[in-house]
Amino acid sequence: MSNFDYYEEFEALLNEYMPVKEDEEIKKKVTGTIMNMDRNFTYLEVPGEPKAIRVRTEELTDYNVGDEVEVLVVSQAEEDDSLVLIGSKRRIDMEIGAEKLEAAYKNHDIITGKILKRVKGGYIVDVFHQQSFLPNSLSEIPVEQGENFVGKEIAVIVKEVKEDKKGKKVLLSRKEIVAAKELEAIDKLSIGEVVKATVLEVLDFGLTVKLDGTRGFIHISEVDWKKTGDLHKLYKVGQVIEAKIIEIEREKRNVKLSIKALTKNPWEIIAENNKVGQEVTGKVTRIVNYGAFVELIPGVEGLIHSSDFSWTSKKVNVNNFVKLGDEVKVVITELNPQERKLKLGIKQLSSNPWENAAEKFAVGKTVEGTVVEVKPFGIFVQVEEGVDGFIHNSDFAWVGSKKYSKGDKVEFKVVELNLEDQKIKGSIKDLTKNPWDIALENYKVGNRVEKEIKNIQDFGMFVKLGEGVDGFIPTQLASKDFIKSLKDSFKVGQMVLAEIVEIDTEKKRIKLSIKKVQLEKEKNENKELIEKYGTSSSEE
């Protein structure tokens, strides 16, 4: 977008300063004597000119009645039923000024102009009697201070001159002049220098300050080593403060300052005087859901996480341990001054019950404890102060289930120990031998057993081999004869003789066959008959 796109309002205002439409036929320069002046118009008497010449009084502010003045007659108008000539002193001044303006434009001279009015997008400025335009973007005037500059003289350069059928348009700039002055002032500054600064603006995120010939900025993080609250309550516009220059960006004309840099970094002080494992005293400044913050020295806070209040309590209510404003003794558990990280602990003031857990609660050891919490999925057992073990429901017993209540004494075997997460997993059933292992010791393929039927299904029957171990007799192995329905031939509780035909250790399944026993029996009977009578039962 061209800078001249801002001229719409400027052109309308410019017309207010220009004389009425010119009449080329009567246009001429004359010298007259001021006969009369009122607020709006001044009248001149010109020798040899029968008509009075009227000039706007605002163009003759430096003249009085009786003075001679040269004007340019540009047109005529009717006034009180008579004609008067319209003259303009401004037009003569503008012609002279136009030459000076062109020279200033070509030579890039710094000139002085007076701000006449603030308009949309910028300012109307009188330079050599030429109404020129100074855009906001080239003015270096803060928007909020714009009205304060109206009527003041400022130094500018002619940025652009454009002439069309509507007339001459002049674009001004103050930016280069201000930039040059600021750079000159910035070049006199150095990083680490302590300067006095005046607060120009208080923002939520920092302070804009005035230095000697330039501006600077103090970010809220550079105000104090500790967290800064509402800057509006701490600083006022016009207040003079001291700060240290911490960064200079010459190309951006940016100077960054710090108030907190005037004092030593408290994190350096902490690092010099303290170490991890050291006991220190601090003041509780904040209490949050996950812990409490403790200030050791102004500007340095450390966190006591909820997990660092007690070795024994899993769910900690911080308010039961500390109150806001309390002086507390803590242990430094982590100190990283570069990252401004400080972790503290209260439980570290006493010995850790888990310290010898690897030996006391090794996997395979049998321990005893008290049920302290009952959950739908298992129980938590305290084996000593600060050490709990967890037993899942499935580890209560090999067969069936058992219920426990808070306060019950429980003995269990450690099956898993996680020292990093401080967790013990136990098993009550592992105190006894696995019924399946017992079954593998007692039963082999080919063994014949007489057992009680526990359950009858369409696909087969289950017999009890031992506590927690059942054997299965498929329908096709239940009899040497065809059986349409097992329930017609067998009853729950009935004792049956069967032979173990398969043991699947992976699936923990034992398969038996009544049919094999029957066929074996029949075979033996036939053998006896043949030996005794020379015939089998099947031939009768």
C-alpha positions as CSV (number, residue, x, y, z in Angstrom):
1,M,0.0,0.0,0.0
2,S,1.4,3.4,-0.9
3,N,1.8,6.0,1.8
4,F,-0.3,8.3,-0.2
5,D,-3.3,6.1,0.3
6,Y,-3.7,7.9,3.6
7,Y,-4.4,11.2,1.9
8,E,-8.2,10.9,1.5
9,E,-8.9,12.7,4.8
10,F,-5.8,14.9,4.3
11,E,-7.1,16.2,0.9
12,A,-10.4,17.2,2.5
13,L,-8.6,19.1,5.2
14,L,-6.2,20.7,2.8
15,N,-9.0,22.3,0.9
16,E,-9.9,24.2,4.1
17,Y,-6.6,25.9,4.0
18,M,-6.6,26.7,0.2
19,P,-8.3,29.8,-1.3
20,V,-11.4,29.6,-3.4
21,K,-11.2,28.4,-7.0
22,E,-8.8,30.5,-8.9
23,D,-9.6,32.8,-11.8
24,E,-6.7,32.8,-14.2
25,E,-7.9,35.9,-16.0
26,I,-7.5,38.2,-12.9
27,K,-4.6,36.3,-11.3
28,K,-1.8,38.7,-10.3
29,K,0.5,39.8,-7.5
30,V,-0.2,43.2,-5.9
31,T,1.0,45.1,-2.9
32,G,-1.6,46.8,-0.7
33,T,-2.1,48.5,2.7
34,I,-4.1,46.8,5.4
35,M,-7.2,49.1,6.0
36,N,-9.3,46.8,8.2
37,M,-9.0,43.5,10.0
38,D,-11.6,41.4,11.8
39,R,-11.7,37.8,13.0
40,N,-12.3,36.3,9.6
41,F,-11.2,38.7,6.9
42,T,-8.7,41.5,6.3
43,Y,-9.2,44.2,3.6
44,L,-6.4,45.8,1.6
45,E,-6.3,49.0,-0.4
46,V,-4.2,48.7,-3.5
47,P,-3.3,52.0,-5.4
48,G,-5.0,52.0,-8.8
49,E,-7.3,49.1,-7.9
50,P,-11.0,50.2,-7.7
51,K,-12.0,47.1,-5.8
52,A,-11.1,46.1,-2.3
53,I,-9.0,43.0,-1.8
54,R,-10.1,40.5,0.8
55,V,-7.7,38.1,2.5
56,R,-8.3,35.6,5.2
57,T,-7.1,37.1,8.5
58,E,-5.5,33.7,9.5
59,E,-3.0,34.3,6.7
60,L,-1.9,37.7,8.1
61,T,-1.3,36.8,11.8
62,D,2.0,38.7,11.8
63,Y,0.6,41.9,10.3
64,N,-1.4,44.9,11.6
65,V,-3.6,47.7,10.2
66,G,-1.4,50.1,8.1
67,D,1.2,47.5,7.2
68,E,1.9,46.8,3.5
69,V,1.7,43.3,2.3
70,E,2.1,41.5,-1.0
71,V,-0.7,39.1,-2.0
72,L,-1.7,37.1,-5.0
73,V,-5.1,38.0,-6.4
74,V,-6.7,34.6,-7.3
75,S,-10.4,35.3,-7.8
76,Q,-13.3,37.6,-7.0
77,A,-16.6,37.3,-5.0
78,E,-19.8,39.2,-4.3
79,E,-20.0,40.9,-1.0
80,D,-22.8,43.3,0.1
81,D,-24.0,43.7,-3.5
82,S,-20.5,44.6,-4.7
83,L,-17.5,42.7,-6.0
84,V,-14.3,42.2,-4.0
85,L,-11.1,40.7,-5.1
86,I,-9.9,37.5,-3.2
87,G,-6.3,37.6,-2.4
88,S,-3.9,35.2,-0.7
89,K,-0.7,35.8,1.2
90,R,-0.4,32.1,1.7
91,R,-0.1,31.4,-2.0
92,I,3.0,33.6,-2.2
93,D,4.4,32.0,0.8
94,M,3.6,28.6,-0.6
95,E,5.4,29.3,-3.9
96,I,8.5,30.3,-1.9
97,G,8.0,27.4,0.4
98,A,7.6,25.0,-2.5
99,E,11.1,25.8,-3.7
100,K,12.5,25.3,-0.2
101,L,10.6,22.0,0.1
102,E,12.0,20.7,-3.2
103,A,15.5,21.6,-2.2
104,A,15.0,19.8,1.2
105,Y,13.6,16.8,-0.6
106,K,16.6,16.6,-3.0
107,N,19.2,17.2,-0.3
108,H,17.5,15.0,2.4
109,D,17.7,18.0,4.8
110,I,16.2,17.9,8.2
111,I,13.5,20.6,8.4
112,T,11.1,21.9,11.0
113,G,7.3,21.7,10.7
114,K,4.4,22.5,12.9
115,I,1.7,19.9,13.6
116,L,-1.6,21.5,12.8
117,K,-4.0,18.7,13.4
118,R,-4.4,15.0,14.1
119,V,-6.3,13.1,11.5
120,K,-7.1,9.5,10.7
121,G,-3.9,7.7,10.0
122,G,-1.5,10.6,11.0
123,Y,-1.0,14.3,11.2
124,I,-1.3,17.5,9.1
125,V,2.0,19.3,9.4
126,D,2.8,22.8,8.1
127,V,6.3,22.9,6.4
128,F,7.3,26.0,4.5
129,H,3.6,26.9,4.3
130,Q,2.9,23.6,2.7
131,Q,0.3,21.4,4.3
132,S,2.0,18.0,4.4
133,F,1.1,14.6,5.8
134,L,2.9,12.7,8.5
135,P,1.6,9.1,8.8
136,N,1.4,7.4,12.2
137,S,3.8,4.7,10.9
138,L,6.5,7.3,10.3
139,S,5.8,9.7,13.2
140,E,7.4,7.8,16.1
141,I,4.7,9.4,18.2
142,P,2.9,7.0,20.6
143,V,-0.8,6.8,19.7
144,E,-1.9,7.6,23.2
145,Q,0.3,10.8,23.2
146,G,-0.8,12.1,19.7
147,E,-3.0,14.9,20.9
148,N,-0.1,16.3,23.0
149,F,1.9,17.0,19.9
150,V,-0.7,19.1,18.1
151,G,0.6,22.7,17.9
152,K,4.2,21.7,18.5
153,E,7.1,22.0,16.1
154,I,9.0,18.8,15.2
155,A,12.0,17.9,13.0
156,V,11.1,16.0,9.9
157,I,12.4,15.0,6.5
158,V,10.6,15.0,3.2
159,K,10.0,11.4,2.4
160,E,8.1,11.8,-0.9
161,V,6.6,14.5,-3.1
162,K,3.9,13.6,-5.5
163,E,2.0,15.9,-7.9
164,D,-1.2,15.1,-9.8
165,K,-4.1,17.1,-11.2
166,K,-5.4,17.6,-7.6
167,G,-2.2,19.3,-6.6
168,K,1.0,18.6,-4.7
169,K,1.1,16.0,-2.0
170,V,4.0,15.9,0.5
171,L,4.8,12.9,2.7
172,L,6.9,13.5,5.8
173,S,8.8,11.2,8.1
174,R,10.2,11.6,11.6
175,K,11.3,8.0,11.9
176,E,14.8,8.4,10.5
177,I,15.5,11.4,12.7
178,V,14.3,9.7,15.9
179,A,16.1,6.5,14.9
180,A,19.4,8.3,14.3
181,K,19.1,10.1,17.7
182,E,18.2,6.8,19.4
183,L,21.2,5.1,17.8
184,E,23.4,7.9,18.9
185,A,22.1,7.5,22.4
186,I,22.3,3.7,22.3
187,D,25.9,3.8,21.1
188,K,26.8,5.6,24.3
189,L,25.3,2.7,26.4
190,S,27.1,-0.5,27.3
191,I,25.9,-3.9,28.7
192,G,26.3,-4.1,32.4
193,E,25.9,-0.3,32.9
194,V,23.7,0.8,35.7
195,V,21.4,3.7,34.6
196,K,18.5,5.8,35.9
197,A,15.3,5.3,33.9
198,T,11.9,7.0,34.0
199,V,8.8,4.7,33.8
200,L,6.8,5.6,30.7
201,E,4.3,2.8,30.7
202,V,3.3,0.1,33.2
203,L,2.2,-3.1,31.4
204,D,1.0,-6.5,32.6
205,F,4.2,-8.1,31.3
206,G,6.8,-5.3,32.0
207,L,7.9,-1.7,32.1
208,T,8.6,0.7,29.2
209,V,11.2,3.2,30.4
210,K,12.8,6.3,29.1
211,L,16.6,6.5,29.1
212,D,18.8,9.4,28.0
213,G,17.8,9.8,24.3
214,T,16.2,6.4,23.9
215,R,13.8,3.9,25.4
216,G,14.2,0.6,27.1
217,F,12.1,-2.3,28.4
218,I,12.2,-4.3,31.6
219,H,10.3,-7.6,31.3
220,I,8.4,-8.7,34.4
221,S,10.8,-11.6,34.8
222,E,13.6,-9.1,35.3
223,V,11.9,-7.1,38.0
224,D,12.7,-9.4,40.9
225,W,14.4,-12.7,41.5
226,K,11.2,-14.0,43.1
227,K,7.8,-14.1,41.3
228,T,6.5,-10.6,40.7
229,G,2.8,-9.8,41.3
230,D,0.8,-6.9,39.8
231,L,3.3,-4.3,38.4
232,H,0.6,-1.6,38.5
233,K,0.7,-1.8,42.3
234,L,4.5,-1.6,42.4
235,Y,5.3,1.1,39.8
236,K,3.8,4.4,38.6
237,V,4.3,6.4,35.4
238,G,7.0,9.0,35.9
239,Q,8.7,7.1,38.7
240,V,12.5,7.1,38.4
241,I,14.2,3.7,38.9
242,E,17.7,2.2,38.7
243,A,18.3,-0.8,36.4
244,K,21.2,-2.6,34.7
245,I,21.5,-2.9,30.9
246,I,21.5,-6.6,30.1
247,E,21.1,-6.6,26.3
248,I,21.4,-4.1,23.4
249,E,19.9,-4.9,19.9
250,R,21.2,-1.9,17.9
251,E,19.4,-2.8,14.7
252,K,16.1,-3.0,16.4
253,R,16.9,0.0,18.7
254,N,16.0,-2.3,21.6
255,V,17.6,-1.9,25.0
256,K,16.7,-4.5,27.7
257,L,17.2,-3.8,31.3
258,S,17.0,-5.6,34.6
259,I,16.2,-4.5,38.1
260,K,16.9,-7.8,39.7
261,A,20.4,-7.8,38.1
262,L,21.4,-5.1,40.6
263,T,21.5,-7.8,43.3
264,K,23.2,-11.2,43.3
265,N,21.3,-14.1,42.0
266,P,19.9,-15.9,45.1
267,W,20.2,-19.2,43.3
268,E,24.0,-18.6,43.2
269,I,23.9,-17.9,46.9
270,I,22.0,-21.1,47.6
271,A,24.4,-23.2,45.5
272,E,27.4,-21.7,47.3
273,N,26.1,-22.3,50.8
274,N,24.0,-25.5,50.4
275,K,24.2,-29.0,49.0
276,V,22.0,-32.1,48.5
277,G,21.3,-33.9,51.8
278,Q,21.7,-30.8,53.9
279,E,19.1,-29.9,56.5
280,V,17.8,-26.3,56.2
281,T,15.0,-24.2,57.5
282,G,12.5,-22.3,55.4
283,K,9.1,-20.6,55.4
284,V,6.0,-22.1,53.8
285,T,4.8,-19.6,51.2
286,R,2.3,-21.7,49.2
287,I,0.2,-24.8,49.7
288,V,-1.0,-26.6,46.6
289,N,-2.7,-30.0,45.9
290,Y,0.5,-31.7,45.1
291,G,2.6,-30.3,48.0
292,A,4.0,-27.1,49.5
293,F,6.5,-24.5,48.5
294,V,9.1,-23.4,51.0
295,E,11.2,-20.2,50.7
296,L,14.8,-20.7,51.9
297,I,15.9,-17.1,51.1
298,P,14.1,-14.3,49.2
299,G,13.8,-15.4,45.6
300,V,14.4,-19.1,46.1
301,E,11.5,-21.5,46.7
302,G,11.7,-25.3,46.8
303,L,8.9,-27.8,46.5
304,I,8.0,-30.5,49.1
305,H,6.1,-32.9,47.0
306,S,3.2,-34.7,48.7
307,S,5.2,-37.9,48.4
308,D,8.0,-36.4,50.4
309,F,6.1,-35.7,53.6
310,S,5.9,-39.2,55.0
311,W,7.4,-42.7,54.4
312,T,4.2,-44.3,55.7
313,S,1.2,-42.3,54.3
314,K,0.2,-43.0,50.7
315,K,-2.4,-40.3,50.6
316,V,-1.1,-37.1,52.3
317,N,-3.1,-34.2,53.3
318,V,-0.5,-31.4,53.2
319,N,-2.4,-29.3,55.7
320,N,-1.9,-32.0,58.3
321,F,1.8,-31.5,58.1
322,V,2.4,-27.7,57.4
323,K,0.5,-24.4,57.5
324,L,1.0,-21.3,55.5
325,G,3.7,-19.2,57.1
326,D,5.2,-22.1,59.1
327,E,9.0,-22.2,59.7
328,V,9.9,-25.8,58.8
329,K,13.0,-27.9,58.8
330,V,13.6,-29.8,55.5
331,V,16.2,-31.7,53.7
332,I,17.5,-30.7,50.2
333,T,16.9,-33.7,47.9
334,E,17.7,-32.0,44.6
335,L,19.4,-28.7,43.7
336,N,19.9,-27.4,40.2
337,P,20.6,-23.6,40.2
338,Q,21.0,-23.4,36.4
339,E,17.4,-24.7,36.0
340,R,16.2,-22.9,39.2
341,K,15.1,-26.3,40.5
342,L,15.0,-27.1,44.2
343,K,13.3,-30.2,45.7
344,L,12.9,-30.6,49.5
345,G,11.7,-33.3,51.8
346,I,10.4,-33.7,55.3
347,K,10.3,-37.5,55.5
348,Q,14.1,-37.5,54.8
349,L,14.6,-36.2,58.3
350,S,13.9,-39.7,59.5
351,S,15.3,-43.1,58.3
352,N,13.7,-44.8,55.3
353,P,12.1,-48.1,56.3
354,W,12.8,-49.4,52.8
355,E,16.5,-49.0,53.2
356,N,17.1,-52.6,54.0
357,A,14.1,-54.0,52.2
358,A,16.2,-55.9,49.7
359,E,17.4,-58.2,52.5
360,K,14.4,-58.2,54.8
361,F,11.8,-58.7,52.1
362,A,13.6,-60.7,49.5
363,V,11.5,-62.7,47.0
364,G,10.7,-66.1,48.6
365,K,10.7,-64.9,52.2
366,T,7.7,-65.4,54.4
367,V,6.5,-62.3,56.3
368,E,3.7,-61.5,58.5
369,G,1.6,-58.3,58.7
370,T,-1.7,-56.6,59.4
371,V,-4.4,-55.9,56.9
372,V,-4.6,-52.1,56.6
373,E,-6.8,-51.7,53.5
374,V,-9.3,-53.9,51.8
375,K,-10.0,-53.4,48.1
376,P,-12.4,-55.3,45.7
377,F,-9.2,-56.6,43.9
378,G,-7.1,-57.5,47.0
379,I,-5.7,-56.4,50.3
380,F,-2.8,-54.2,51.5
381,V,-0.8,-55.6,54.4
382,Q,1.5,-53.5,56.6
383,V,4.5,-55.6,57.5
384,E,6.2,-52.8,59.4
385,E,6.0,-49.0,59.8
386,G,6.1,-47.5,56.3
387,V,6.2,-50.8,54.4
388,D,3.1,-52.3,52.9
389,G,2.6,-55.4,50.8
390,F,-0.2,-56.1,48.3
391,I,-1.9,-59.5,47.8
392,H,-4.3,-59.9,44.9
393,N,-7.5,-61.9,45.3
394,S,-6.2,-64.6,43.0
395,D,-3.3,-65.1,45.4
396,F,-5.5,-65.8,48.5
397,A,-5.9,-69.5,47.9
398,W,-5.3,-72.2,45.3
399,V,-9.0,-73.3,45.6
400,G,-12.0,-71.2,46.4
401,S,-11.8,-67.8,47.9
402,K,-11.3,-66.1,51.2
403,K,-12.3,-62.8,52.7
404,Y,-10.2,-60.6,54.9
405,S,-11.0,-57.6,57.1
406,K,-9.0,-54.6,58.2
407,G,-6.9,-55.6,61.3
408,D,-6.6,-59.3,60.3
409,K,-3.1,-60.8,60.8
410,V,-1.9,-62.4,57.6
411,E,1.2,-64.4,56.7
412,F,2.3,-64.5,53.1
413,K,5.3,-65.2,50.8
414,V,7.0,-62.4,48.9
415,V,6.7,-63.1,45.2
416,E,7.8,-59.7,43.8
417,L,9.9,-56.9,45.2
418,N,10.2,-53.5,43.4
419,L,12.6,-51.3,45.4
420,E,12.4,-48.4,43.0
421,D,8.6,-48.0,43.3
422,Q,8.7,-49.4,46.9
423,K,6.2,-52.1,46.2
424,I,5.9,-55.7,47.6
425,K,3.6,-58.3,46.0
426,G,2.7,-61.3,48.2
427,S,0.9,-64.6,47.9
428,I,-0.9,-66.5,50.7
429,K,-1.5,-69.5,48.5
430,D,2.2,-69.9,47.8
431,L,2.7,-70.8,51.5
432,T,1.2,-74.2,50.5
433,K,2.0,-76.5,47.6
434,N,0.2,-76.1,44.3
435,P,-2.5,-78.8,44.1
436,W,-1.6,-79.4,40.5
437,D,2.0,-80.1,41.4
438,I,0.7,-82.6,44.0
439,A,-1.5,-84.2,41.4
440,L,1.5,-84.6,39.0
441,E,3.4,-86.4,41.8
442,N,0.5,-88.7,42.6
443,Y,-0.9,-89.5,39.2
444,K,0.6,-90.9,36.0
445,V,-0.8,-92.0,32.7
446,G,-2.0,-95.6,33.1
447,N,-3.0,-95.2,36.8
448,R,-6.4,-96.5,37.6
449,V,-8.4,-94.5,40.2
450,E,-11.9,-94.8,41.7
451,K,-13.3,-91.4,42.2
452,E,-16.5,-89.6,42.8
453,I,-18.4,-87.9,40.0
454,K,-18.6,-84.1,40.7
455,N,-20.4,-82.9,37.6
456,I,-22.1,-84.3,34.5
457,Q,-22.4,-82.4,31.3
458,D,-23.5,-83.4,27.8
459,F,-19.9,-83.6,26.6
460,G,-18.5,-85.5,29.6
461,M,-18.1,-85.9,33.3
462,F,-15.8,-84.3,35.9
463,V,-14.4,-86.4,38.8
464,K,-12.5,-85.1,41.9
465,L,-8.9,-86.3,41.9
466,G,-7.8,-84.0,44.8
467,E,-8.3,-80.6,46.4
468,G,-8.5,-78.2,43.5
469,V,-7.8,-80.8,40.8
470,D,-10.5,-82.5,38.7
471,G,-10.2,-85.2,36.1
472,F,-12.3,-85.2,32.9
473,I,-14.0,-88.2,31.3
474,P,-15.3,-87.4,27.8
475,T,-18.7,-88.9,26.7
476,Q,-17.0,-91.2,24.2
477,L,-14.8,-92.6,27.0
478,A,-17.5,-93.0,29.6
479,S,-18.5,-96.5,28.5
480,K,-17.7,-99.3,26.0
481,D,-21.4,-99.3,25.1
482,F,-23.2,-96.5,23.3
483,I,-24.8,-94.1,25.8
484,K,-27.3,-91.6,24.6
485,S,-27.3,-89.5,27.7
486,L,-24.7,-89.7,30.5
487,K,-27.3,-88.6,33.1
488,D,-29.3,-91.7,32.4
489,S,-26.3,-94.0,33.2
490,F,-24.5,-91.9,35.9
491,K,-25.3,-89.9,39.0
492,V,-23.4,-87.1,40.7
493,G,-21.7,-88.6,43.8
494,Q,-21.4,-92.0,42.2
495,M,-18.0,-93.7,42.4
496,V,-16.5,-94.7,39.1
497,L,-13.3,-96.6,38.2
498,A,-11.3,-95.0,35.3
499,E,-7.8,-95.0,33.9
500,I,-5.7,-91.9,33.3
501,V,-5.1,-91.7,29.6
502,E,-3.7,-88.2,29.2
503,I,-2.0,-85.6,31.4
504,D,-1.6,-82.1,29.7
505,T,0.7,-80.1,32.0
506,E,0.4,-76.9,29.9
507,K,-3.4,-76.9,30.1
508,K,-3.4,-78.5,33.5
509,R,-5.9,-81.1,32.4
510,I,-6.1,-84.9,33.2
511,K,-8.2,-87.1,31.0
512,L,-9.6,-90.4,32.1
513,S,-11.4,-93.3,30.5
514,I,-14.0,-95.7,32.0
515,K,-14.3,-97.4,28.6
516,K,-10.7,-98.5,28.7
517,V,-11.1,-100.1,32.1
518,Q,-14.3,-101.9,30.9
519,L,-12.7,-103.2,27.7
520,E,-9.6,-104.3,29.6
521,K,-11.9,-106.1,32.1
522,E,-13.9,-107.8,29.3
523,K,-10.7,-108.8,27.6
524,N,-9.4,-110.5,30.8
525,E,-12.7,-112.2,31.4
526,N,-12.6,-113.6,27.9
527,K,-9.1,-114.8,28.4
528,E,-10.1,-116.7,31.5
529,L,-13.1,-118.3,29.8
530,I,-11.0,-119.5,26.9
531,E,-8.4,-120.9,29.3
532,K,-11.1,-122.7,31.3
533,Y,-13.8,-123.7,28.8
534,G,-12.2,-123.0,25.4
535,T,-14.8,-120.4,24.5
536,S,-15.3,-116.7,25.2
537,S,-18.3,-115.0,26.5
538,S,-18.9,-113.4,23.1
539,E,-19.5,-116.9,21.6
540,E,-22.3,-117.9,24.0
